[in-house]
Amino acid sequence: MPFKKLLLLLLLSVSSFIFAQNMQEGFTYLETGKYSKAETFFDTVLKNYPDNKTAKLCYGRAIGLQGKSTKAVNIFTDLLKLYPNDFEIKLNYAESLLWDKNYIDAKTFYEDLILENDQSFPALLGYANTLSNLKIYDEALINVNKALEVLPGNPNALTSKKYIYLGFAYQNQQAQNYEEAERLLKENLSVFKDDKDTLLNLANLYLISGEYDKAETTYQTIAKNPENKTVALNGLALVNHLKGREKEALNISKEAYNIIPKLENKILIQQTIERHIQALIWNKKYKKAQALIDALNEAQPNENWILALRATLNIYKSDFKKSVADYNHILANDSSSFDGNLGKANALKAIGYYDDAYLSAENTLTFYNKQKDATKFIKTLNTSFTPFWETKASYSFDNGDNKAFALQTNIDFPASTKFKWLARYGYRTTSNNVTDNEATSIDFSLGLAFQLLPNITFKGTAGVTSANANINDYTQLVTDIALNIKPFKLQVLDIGYKSEIQSFNAELLDREIVMNNLYANYNLSTNFNLGWFTQYFYTWQNDDNARNLLFTSLYYNILSKPALKAGLNYQYITFKNQVPTVYFSPEKFNAAEVFINLIKDEVITKPKEWFYELTAATGLQYIEDDSSQSTYRIQGKLGYKFTERAILNLYGTRSNIASATAAGFTFNEIGLRFKWYLFDKPIFRD
């Protein structure tokens, strides 16, 4: 080779080496994440060397990694035109499509790159990340594993694998494939032992699927790492709340709350404050919760998480209109807020705005597809307006030799959230072997219920009772008209008129005694577990008799899950005329009792689970001026919810209270009830 050519080649090599050395500073900026400095550095280089491929490539990466994805795509597109076969430029172009969230085109381009070189780590990892963003998690896992075969232990690939597992598990969770979600998370833990993110996702899965014991164990595992203790305590407080252990939930939240001065993470501080206030609300410590919320709102006005806490507090206090106002404020700040949309739905339902409640819950699902709480809310609301058929069969007897068999069928058929049709059929046959009396009655009535206002509902039925007795056969018109009113928060008032035939035994049915009742029921609840129920009946009869009946009950709610309450009942009855040989009709009757009631409501019972109710009471009764007599009353119910649509239960009663029949009587009844929802959902909803 001539000396001049050799010298020229040597000079070019030295120049390239010096140029590369000069760009090392820019490479370092890129490698250490200082993208703004890298952008400035390579922009300066390109001003002096506008056609330098490496500088253009690095400049494209610098701006793309700062979020200027569209500009980066354009740079790599231009480079591809100049160097169509350069594999490194192809890799960077594919990555820029990822930055630009153009996952469909990125997927196609990565597939071509892998066909070109199926051992390229960047291509395999980029393809896996693309598939993950497209939520094609099964294929994403395959390709991230291929990338790890090429570069075992690569931290970037391992991080991608972890989040692919988390995304895949969440996808299954949303689809309510809980077992598969659990398997994926546990598989992730086998790779990333005691990983906090995976454990938190696993705990959340258990909360959603109702496996609270497993959730508790998972949070306890998280708590073993001192750095994660506060997060774990917040979770454990929630678990205890869901298990009905409110005091324990508050104690745990206090422990986490006391750690706040040592915390630096602002999000964790907020979560801990939030959980503590929630725990105060769960324990009905409303004044303390209100004080903390007011202080927070003064320091950080218009913050959604604080508004949500205040709205929750007002829901617990039954100030639903105030809650709606706060949820509207939240939605004005962020229309996609989960708390705002679903919280508003719950509050609207509580005050009788059912159509608006549906809209709010459905709006939640537009932002959070298949979200379990929103789906459950709509399903519960649907149940309230789904037509159902209910049948009861009962057998009763007393120590006066009266026996009766009864069959009753009710049909409720809602046509909208405001209107429903009502139908009732009843058959009752009663006999007495001592008096040799027998009688049969058949009742049939039709009616409707209509929501006049959100807090006022009218209910009216009319029909006939047809009786066939030893002496008398007759047909009587009967009716029941009532208004259900919610005048103020925590108060319910029913007022109405009801006509009926006295049908307790065959002799009374034979006498064709028509009872006309004006009645009122009033229930007052409080925010401190005390409740008061009062009932008054004024009855006038076609045998020229009249009755006043007053019943009042003061009770205390001891537990919420299962519901347990205890209290005092008092009953007073007086008749205008005393006809003791015909029916129990004292001039004055007083009874007082203490009672306890335990109930697991069928409404909150899940399919394939049992529900129950047990009431026990004892006291004293005073008939006229006679000495006191001891009384007792036992009522029980045991049922099973086969599906969301089918419920069956057995029930029974035993009582010696005189007002049930007559003085000195002991009354017994056993029965079977079946309730079936005719459709999967209301007829007025598509």
C-alpha positions in Angstrom: 0.0 0.0 0.0 1.4 3.5 -0.9 2.5 5.5 2.0 0.0 8.3 1.4 -3.0 5.9 1.5 -1.6 4.3 4.6 -1.2 7.7 6.3 -4.8 8.7 5.3 -6.2 5.5 6.8 -4.2 6.0 10.0 -5.5 9.5 10.3 -9.1 8.4 9.7 -8.8 5.7 12.4 -7.3 8.2 14.9 -10.1 10.7 14.1 -12.8 8.1 14.6 -11.2 7.0 17.9 -11.0 10.7 19.1 -14.6 11.3 17.9 -15.9 8.3 19.8 -13.9 9.3 22.9 -15.5 12.8 22.6 -19.0 11.2 22.5 -18.3 9.1 25.6 -19.7 11.8 27.8 -23.0 11.6 26.0 -23.1 7.8 26.2 -22.6 8.2 30.0 -25.5 10.6 30.2 -27.7 8.0 28.5 -26.5 5.1 30.6 -27.1 7.0 33.8 -30.6 8.3 32.9 -29.6 12.0 32.4 -31.6 12.3 29.3 -31.9 16.0 29.2 -28.1 16.4 29.3 -27.8 13.7 26.7 -30.2 15.5 24.4 -28.2 18.8 24.7 -24.9 16.9 24.2 -25.9 15.1 21.1 -27.7 18.1 19.7 -24.4 20.0 19.9 -22.6 17.1 18.2 -25.1 17.0 15.3 -24.7 20.7 14.7 -21.0 19.9 13.9 -21.6 16.5 12.4 -25.2 16.5 11.0 -24.8 13.2 9.2 -23.3 11.2 12.1 -25.4 8.0 12.5 -24.4 7.3 16.1 -25.1 10.8 17.2 -28.5 10.8 15.6 -29.4 7.5 17.1 -28.3 8.6 20.6 -30.2 11.9 20.2 -33.3 10.0 19.2 -33.0 7.8 22.3 -32.4 10.9 24.5 -35.6 12.7 23.5 -37.6 9.5 23.3 -36.8 8.5 26.9 -37.8 12.0 28.0 -41.3 11.4 26.6 -40.9 13.1 23.2 -41.9 9.9 21.6 -43.4 11.2 18.3 -40.2 13.2 17.5 -38.1 10.1 18.3 -40.2 7.9 16.0 -39.6 10.5 13.2 -35.8 10.5 13.8 -35.6 6.7 13.6 -37.9 6.6 10.6 -35.5 8.9 8.8 -32.5 6.8 9.9 -34.3 3.6 8.6 -34.6 5.2 5.2 -30.9 5.9 5.1 -29.8 2.6 6.7 -32.6 0.1 5.9 -30.5 -3.0 6.9 -29.1 -1.6 10.1 -30.4 -4.0 12.8 -29.5 -1.6 15.7 -31.6 1.2 14.1 -34.4 -1.2 13.6 -34.3 -2.1 17.3 -34.4 1.6 18.3 -37.3 2.3 15.8 -39.3 -0.6 17.4 -38.6 0.8 20.9 -39.7 4.2 19.8 -43.0 2.8 18.8 -43.3 1.4 22.3 -42.6 4.9 23.7 -45.3 6.3 21.4 -47.7 3.6 22.7 -48.2 2.4 19.1 -48.3 -1.2 20.3 -50.0 -2.7 17.3 -47.3 -1.5 14.8 -44.6 -2.3 17.4 -45.9 -5.9 17.6 -45.7 -6.4 13.9 -42.2 -4.8 13.6 -40.8 -6.9 16.5 -42.1 -10.1 14.9 -40.1 -9.2 11.8 -37.0 -8.5 13.9 -37.3 -11.9 15.6 -37.6 -13.6 12.3 -34.4 -11.9 11.3 -32.6 -12.7 14.6 -34.3 -14.9 17.1 -31.4 -14.6 19.5 -31.6 -10.9 19.8 -32.1 -10.0 23.5 -33.4 -6.5 22.8 -35.9 -7.8 20.2 -37.2 -10.6 22.4 -37.5 -8.3 25.4 -39.1 -5.5 23.4 -41.6 -7.9 21.9 -42.5 -9.3 25.4 -43.1 -5.7 26.7 -45.2 -4.9 23.6 -47.3 -8.0 24.2 -47.7 -7.1 27.8 -48.9 -3.6 26.9 -51.4 -5.3 24.6 -52.5 -7.5 27.5 -51.4 -10.7 25.6 -49.7 -11.9 28.8 -49.4 -15.6 28.0 -47.3 -14.9 24.9 -45.4 -12.1 26.7 -44.3 -14.6 29.3 -43.0 -17.0 26.7 -40.9 -14.3 25.0 -39.5 -12.8 28.2 -38.4 -16.3 29.1 -36.7 -16.6 25.7 -34.9 -13.3 26.4 -33.7 -14.6 29.8 -32.4 -17.7 28.0 -30.2 -15.4 25.9 -29.1 -13.3 28.8 -29.8 -15.2 32.1 -30.4 -13.0 35.1 -30.7 -9.8 33.2 -32.3 -7.3 35.6 -34.4 -5.5 32.9 -35.8 -8.8 31.7 -36.5 -9.9 35.3 -38.4 -6.7 36.0 -40.4 -7.1 32.9 -41.2 -10.7 33.8 -42.4 -9.6 37.3 -44.8 -7.0 35.9 -46.0 -9.4 33.1 -47.0 -11.8 35.9 -48.7 -9.0 37.8 -50.6 -7.9 34.8 -51.6 -11.4 33.9 -52.9 -12.1 37.4 -54.8 -8.8 37.5 -56.4 -9.7 34.1 -57.6 -13.0 35.6 -58.7 -11.2 38.8 -60.9 -8.8 36.7 -62.4 -11.8 35.0 -63.0 -13.3 38.4 -60.8 -16.3 37.6 -59.4 -16.1 41.1 -57.7 -19.5 41.3 -55.7 -18.7 38.1 -54.8 -15.3 39.4 -53.6 -16.8 42.7 -51.5 -19.4 40.8 -49.8 -16.7 38.7 -49.0 -14.6 41.7 -47.6 -17.5 43.6 -45.5 -18.4 40.6 -44.2 -14.9 40.6 -43.3 -15.2 44.2 -41.3 -18.4 43.4 -39.1 -16.2 41.2 -39.2 -13.0 43.3 -39.3 -14.3 46.8 -41.2 -12.0 49.3 -41.6 -9.4 46.6 -43.8 -6.6 48.1 -45.7 -5.7 45.0 -46.6 -9.4 44.4 -47.6 -9.9 48.0 -49.8 -6.8 48.0 -51.5 -8.0 44.8 -52.0 -11.4 46.4 -53.5 -9.9 49.5 -55.8 -7.7 47.4 -56.9 -10.8 45.4 -57.8 -12.6 48.7 -59.8 -9.5 49.8 -61.8 -9.4 46.6 -62.4 -13.1 46.6 -63.5 -13.0 50.2 -60.7 -15.2 51.6 -59.9 -13.0 54.5 -57.8 -15.5 56.5 -55.5 -15.8 53.5 -55.3 -12.1 53.1 -54.4 -11.7 56.8 -51.6 -14.3 56.5 -50.3 -12.5 53.4 -50.2 -9.1 55.2 -48.4 -10.7 58.1 -45.8 -11.9 55.7 -45.4 -8.4 54.3 -45.0 -7.1 57.8 -41.9 -9.2 58.4 -39.9 -6.7 56.4 -39.7 -3.6 58.8 -39.8 -1.3 55.7 -43.2 -2.6 54.7 -44.8 -2.7 58.2 -47.0 0.3 57.8 -48.4 -0.9 54.5 -49.1 -4.3 56.1 -50.8 -2.7 59.1 -53.1 -0.7 56.8 -54.0 -3.9 55.1 -54.6 -5.8 58.3 -56.9 -3.1 59.6 -59.0 -3.5 56.5 -59.1 -7.3 56.9 -60.3 -7.1 60.5 -63.0 -4.7 59.4 -64.2 -7.1 56.7 -64.2 -9.9 59.3 -66.3 -7.8 61.6 -63.6 -7.2 64.2 -63.9 -3.4 64.3 -62.1 -2.8 67.6 -59.1 -4.8 66.4 -59.2 -2.9 63.1 -59.0 0.4 65.1 -56.2 -0.8 67.3 -54.1 -1.9 64.3 -54.8 1.4 62.4 -53.7 3.3 65.6 -50.4 1.4 65.5 -49.8 2.4 61.9 -51.0 6.0 62.5 -48.4 6.4 65.3 -45.6 5.5 62.8 -46.4 8.5 60.6 -43.8 10.8 62.1 -41.1 8.3 60.9 -42.5 8.1 57.4 -41.2 10.0 54.3 -43.4 8.5 51.6 -46.2 11.0 51.1 -48.5 8.5 49.5 -48.1 6.0 52.3 -48.7 8.8 54.9 -52.0 9.6 53.1 -53.0 6.0 53.0 -52.3 5.5 56.7 -54.3 8.6 57.7 -57.1 7.5 55.4 -57.2 4.0 57.0 -57.2 5.4 60.5 -60.1 7.7 59.8 -62.0 4.8 58.2 -61.4 2.7 61.3 -62.8 5.5 63.5 -65.9 5.6 61.3 -66.3 1.8 61.4 -66.2 2.0 65.2 -68.8 4.9 65.1 -66.3 7.3 66.7 -67.8 10.0 64.5 -66.6 13.1 66.4 -63.0 12.1 66.3 -63.3 11.2 62.6 -65.0 14.5 61.9 -62.2 16.5 63.7 -59.5 14.8 61.7 -61.3 15.3 58.4 -62.0 19.0 59.2 -58.3 19.5 60.0 -57.2 17.8 56.8 -59.7 19.8 54.7 -58.6 23.1 56.1 -54.9 22.2 55.3 -55.7 20.7 51.9 -59.1 21.9 50.6 -60.8 20.2 47.7 -58.7 17.1 47.8 -60.6 14.1 46.6 -59.4 11.6 49.2 -60.5 14.0 52.0 -63.9 14.6 50.4 -64.3 10.8 50.0 -63.7 10.4 53.7 -66.2 13.0 54.6 -68.7 11.5 52.3 -68.2 8.0 53.9 -68.6 9.5 57.3 -71.9 11.1 56.3 -73.1 7.8 54.8 -72.5 6.1 58.2 -74.4 8.9 59.9 -77.2 8.6 57.3 -76.6 12.1 56.0 -76.9 10.9 52.5 -77.7 14.2 50.8 -74.4 15.6 52.2 -72.6 12.6 50.9 -74.1 13.1 47.4 -72.8 16.7 47.5 -69.3 15.6 48.3 -69.3 12.9 45.7 -70.5 15.5 43.1 -67.5 17.7 44.2 -65.2 14.7 43.7 -66.5 14.0 40.2 -66.2 17.7 39.3 -62.5 17.3 40.1 -62.2 13.9 38.4 -65.0 12.4 36.5 -63.3 8.9 36.5 -63.0 8.8 40.3 -64.0 5.3 41.5 -65.0 6.6 45.0 -67.0 9.4 43.4 -69.0 7.3 41.0 -69.7 4.2 43.2 -70.0 6.2 46.4 -72.6 8.4 44.8 -74.5 5.4 43.6 -74.7 4.0 47.2 -75.8 7.4 48.6 -78.5 7.8 45.8 -79.8 4.4 46.5 -80.2 5.1 50.2 -82.4 8.2 49.5 -84.5 6.5 46.9 -83.1 7.8 43.7 -82.8 4.4 42.1 -82.5 5.4 38.4 -79.7 7.8 39.2 -78.0 5.2 41.3 -78.0 2.8 38.4 -76.5 5.5 36.1 -73.8 6.3 38.6 -72.8 2.6 39.1 -72.8 2.0 35.3 -70.6 5.1 34.9 -68.2 3.4 37.3 -68.0 0.4 35.0 -67.2 2.6 32.0 -63.9 3.6 33.7 -63.3 0.3 35.6 -64.5 -2.6 33.4 -66.0 -5.5 35.3 -65.0 -4.0 38.7 -66.4 -6.3 41.3 -67.9 -3.8 43.8 -69.7 -1.9 41.0 -70.9 -5.1 39.4 -72.1 -6.4 42.8 -73.9 -3.1 43.5 -75.9 -3.3 40.2 -76.7 -7.0 40.9 -78.0 -6.1 44.4 -80.1 -3.3 43.0 -81.4 -5.5 40.3 -82.5 -8.0 42.9 -84.6 -5.3 44.5 -86.6 -4.9 41.3 -86.7 -8.4 40.0 -90.1 -10.1 40.0 -90.4 -12.9 42.6 -92.8 -15.5 43.8 -92.9 -16.5 47.5 -94.9 -19.3 49.0 -95.3 -20.2 52.7 -96.9 -23.3 54.1 -97.5 -23.5 57.8 -99.1 -25.6 60.5 -100.2 -24.2 63.8 -101.8 -25.5 67.0 -102.4 -24.4 70.6 -103.5 -25.9 73.8 -107.1 -25.0 73.2 -107.2 -27.7 70.6 -107.2 -25.3 67.7 -105.3 -26.5 64.6 -104.7 -24.7 61.3 -103.0 -25.3 58.0 -102.2 -22.3 55.9 -100.8 -21.7 52.4 -99.9 -18.2 51.2 -98.4 -17.1 47.9 -97.2 -13.6 47.1 -96.1 -12.2 43.8 -94.2 -8.9 43.5 -93.8 -7.7 39.9 -91.8 -4.5 39.5 -92.4 -2.7 36.2 -90.0 0.1 36.9 -88.0 1.4 39.8 -91.1 3.4 40.9 -93.9 1.0 40.2 -94.8 -2.6 40.9 -97.8 -4.9 40.8 -98.7 -7.0 43.8 -100.7 -10.2 44.0 -101.6 -12.4 47.0 -103.4 -15.7 47.4 -104.1 -17.4 50.7 -105.7 -20.6 51.8 -106.4 -21.5 55.5 -108.2 -24.3 57.0 -108.8 -24.5 60.8 -110.5 -26.9 63.1 -111.2 -27.8 66.7 -111.9 -31.4 67.7 -113.4 -30.3 71.1 -116.0 -27.9 69.7 -116.2 -29.8 66.4 -115.8 -26.6 64.5 -114.2 -26.4 61.0 -113.7 -23.6 58.6 -111.9 -22.7 55.5 -111.0 -19.3 54.1 -109.5 -18.3 50.8 -108.0 -14.8 50.3 -107.2 -13.2 47.0 -106.0 -9.6 46.4 -104.4 -7.5 43.8 -102.6 -4.2 44.2 -99.7 -1.9 43.4 -96.9 0.0 45.0 -95.8 3.4 43.7 -93.0 5.7 44.7 -94.6 9.1 44.9 -91.4 10.8 46.0 -88.0 9.5 46.8 -89.0 9.3 50.5 -92.7 8.4 50.1 -94.1 5.2 48.7 -97.8 4.3 48.4 -99.0 0.7 48.6 -102.5 -0.4 48.1 -104.2 -3.8 47.7 -107.8 -4.9 47.4 -109.4 -8.3 47.3 -111.9 -10.7 48.8 -111.9 -13.2 51.6 -114.2 -16.2 51.0 -115.1 -18.3 54.0 -116.8 -21.6 54.4 -117.7 -22.5 58.0 -120.1 -24.7 59.9 -122.9 -22.2 59.9 -121.8 -19.3 57.7 -120.6 -19.1 54.1 -119.7 -15.6 53.0 -117.5 -13.4 51.0 -116.0 -10.1 52.3 -114.1 -7.3 50.6 -110.7 -6.6 52.2 -108.2 -3.9 51.6 -104.8 -2.6 52.8 -103.7 0.9 52.0 -100.5 2.4 53.4 -97.9 5.1 53.0 -94.3 4.4 53.8 -92.6 7.7 54.7 -89.0 8.6 55.6 -89.6 12.0 57.1 -86.1 12.5 58.4 -82.8 10.7 58.5 -82.8 7.4 60.5 -86.6 7.5 60.8 -89.3 5.5 59.0 -93.1 6.0 59.4 -95.9 3.8 58.0 -99.5 4.9 58.2 -102.4 3.0 56.8 -105.8 1.4 56.8 -106.4 -2.4 56.7 -109.6 -4.4 56.7 -109.5 -8.1 57.4 -111.5 -11.1 58.7 -110.8 -12.5 62.2 -109.7 -16.0 61.2 -107.6 -17.3 64.1 -109.8 -20.3 64.7 -112.9 -21.9 63.1 -115.4 -20.3 65.6 -114.2 -16.8 64.9 -114.2 -17.4 61.2 -117.8 -18.6 61.5 -118.8 -15.4 63.2 -117.7 -13.2 60.2 -116.0 -10.6 62.4 -114.6 -7.8 60.2 -111.7 -5.9 61.7 -111.1 -2.3 60.4 -107.6 -1.1 61.4 -106.0 2.3 61.4 -102.4 1.8 62.1 -99.0 3.5 62.4 -95.5 2.1 62.7 -92.6 4.4 63.6 -89.0 3.3 63.8 -86.2 5.6 65.0 -82.5 4.5 64.6 -79.5 6.4 66.0 -75.8 6.6 65.3 -75.0 5.2 68.7 -76.7 1.7 68.3 -79.9 2.5 70.1 -83.2 2.1 68.3 -86.9 2.6 69.1 -89.9 1.0 67.4 -93.5 1.9 68.1 -96.7 0.5 66.7 -100.3 1.6 67.2 -103.5 0.0 66.0 -107.0 1.4 66.4 -109.5 -1.3 65.4 -113.3 -1.2 65.1 -115.3 -4.3 64.3 -118.7 -5.1 62.9 -119.6 -6.7 66.2 -119.6 -3.2 67.8 -116.3 -3.8 69.6 -113.2 -1.6 69.4 -109.6 -2.2 70.3 -106.6 0.0 71.0 -103.2 -1.8 70.7 -99.9 -0.2 71.5 -96.6 -1.9 71.1 -93.2 -0.3 71.7 -89.7 -1.7 71.7 -86.4 -0.1 72.8 -83.4 -2.0 71.6 -79.6 -1.9 71.4 -77.6 -3.2 68.5 -74.7 -5.1 70.0 -73.1 -6.6 66.9 -73.4 -6.0 63.2 -71.9 -9.3 61.8 -74.0 -11.3 62.5 -76.6 -8.8 63.7 -77.2 -9.1 67.4 -79.6 -6.9 69.4 -81.3 -6.9 72.7 -84.0 -4.8 74.3 -87.3 -4.3 76.1 -90.8 -4.7 74.7 -94.0 -3.3 76.1 -97.5 -4.0 74.9 -100.8 -2.5 76.0 -104.3 -3.6 74.8 -107.7 -2.4 75.7 -111.2 -3.4 74.3 -114.4 -1.4 74.5 -116.5 -4.6 75.2 -115.4 -7.7 77.0 -116.6 -10.9 75.3 -114.3 -13.5 76.8 -116.4 -16.4 75.7 -115.9 -15.4 72.1 -112.3 -14.0 71.9 -109.7 -12.6 74.2 -110.9 -9.0 74.8 -109.8 -7.7 78.2 -110.6 -4.1 79.4 -106.8 -3.7 79.9 -103.8 -5.9 79.2 -100.2 -5.1 79.8 -97.1 -7.1 78.9 -93.4 -6.4 79.2 -90.5 -8.6 78.1 -86.8 -8.6 77.6 -85.6 -10.1 74.3 -82.5 -10.9 72.4 -82.3 -11.3 68.6 -79.6 -12.9 66.5 -79.8 -12.8 62.7 -77.8 -13.4 59.6 -79.9 -11.7 56.9 -80.7 -13.7 53.8 -80.1 -10.5 51.7 -76.4 -10.5 52.5 -76.0 -14.2 52.4 -74.1 -15.6 49.5 -75.3 -18.4 47.3 -74.7 -21.9 48.8 -74.6 -20.5 52.3 -77.0 -20.8 55.3 -78.8 -17.9 56.9 -80.7 -17.9 60.3 -82.6 -15.9 62.9 -83.3 -16.6 66.5 -85.4 -14.6 68.9 -85.8 -15.4 72.6 -87.9 -13.4 75.0 -89.3 -13.6 78.5 -91.4 -11.3 80.7 -94.6 -10.7 82.6 -98.2 -10.1 81.5 -101.0 -8.5 83.4 -104.6 -9.3 82.4 -107.1 -6.9 84.0 -106.2 -6.6 87.7 -105.1 -10.2 88.0 -101.7 -11.2 89.3 -98.8 -11.2 86.9 -98.1 -14.2 84.7 -94.7 -15.2 83.3 -94.4 -15.3 79.5 -91.9 -16.6 77.0 -91.5 -16.4 73.3 -89.1 -18.3 71.0 -88.9 -17.7 67.3 -86.4 -19.3 64.9 -85.6 -19.5 61.2 -83.0 -21.5 59.3 -82.6 -21.3 55.6 -80.3 -21.9 52.7 -79.7 -19.8 49.6 -79.3 -22.2 46.7 -78.6 -19.6 44.1 -79.1 -15.8 43.8 -82.7 -16.7 42.7 -83.8 -19.5 45.0 -84.2 -19.4 48.8 -85.7 -22.0 51.2 -86.1 -21.7 54.9 -87.9 -23.5 57.8 -89.3 -21.3 60.6 -91.1 -21.9 63.9 -92.7 -20.1 66.8 -93.7 -21.0 70.4 -95.3 -18.5 72.7 -97.6 -18.3 75.7 -98.3 -14.5 75.5 -102.1 -14.0 75.9 -102.4 -11.6 73.0 -101.4 -14.3 70.6 -104.7 -16.2 71.3 -106.3 -16.0 74.7 -105.3 -16.0 78.3 -103.5 -19.2 79.3 -103.0 -20.4 75.8 -99.8 -21.8 74.3 -99.4 -21.2 70.6 -97.1 -23.1 68.2 -96.4 -22.7 64.5 -94.0 -24.3 62.1 -93.6 -23.5 58.5 -91.7 -23.7 55.3 -91.0 -20.8 53.0 -89.7 -20.8 49.4 -88.8 -17.7 47.5 -87.9 -17.7 43.8 -86.9 -14.8 41.6 -88.7 -15.3 38.3 -85.9 -13.7 36.1 -82.2 -13.0 36.3 -82.8 -9.3 36.4 -85.6 -6.7 36.3 -87.9 -6.8 33.2 -87.3 -3.1 32.5 -83.5 -3.5 32.1 -81.9 -4.9 29.0 
